[in-house]
């Protein structure tokens, strides 16, 4: 179901979902595309197009039901479907992601972490054990895991990605600054942390997107 949406649409839908969760906590029952536009700095016509892709309609002069729209987004983006995940790279970023409780809300179940440092193996982070990277192929096969979050150093990223692919991983969430060279049947999502930060720091006289 989720494959019908582009990455940009998925990114915007998750933003809408975050706002809707806050609205529910505030007791707000309806929201307009204009209100979402003002909060997220996304054109209201784009918001209407995105919501139309969900096969969901609001009511004239009332707007969208916050509860219904939230549930539709969760269904279309398969939040309720558990997706087992490995984190590869138990450095500061990998450990921080392992402690992130939000993953479970969106259906991501982090089973374990992997690292090449023998001093880290055997340690548990929030009940998630760190295994030596050599154990990954066996555990991938036995547990049927297809998704890996890659948080290794830049100069190791391609080598580790090749290892993940050969081990049966089909989806890589790439937190490194390396652009990975992968086969056509492997899906990579590049998380550009530096680029996102720079977008916040460029002033009105800087570079525009």
Secondary structure, 3 states (H helix, E strand, C coil): CHHHCCHHHHHHHHHHHHHHHHHHHHCCCEECHHHHHHHHCCCHHHHHHHHHCCCCCCECCCEEEHHHHHHHHHHHCCCCCCEEEEEECCCHHHHHHHCCCHHHHCCEEEEEEEECCCCCCCCEECCEEEEEHHHHHHHHHHHCCCEEEECCCHHHHHHHHHHHHHCCCCEEEECCCCCCCCCCCCEEEECCHHHHHHHHHCCCCCCCC
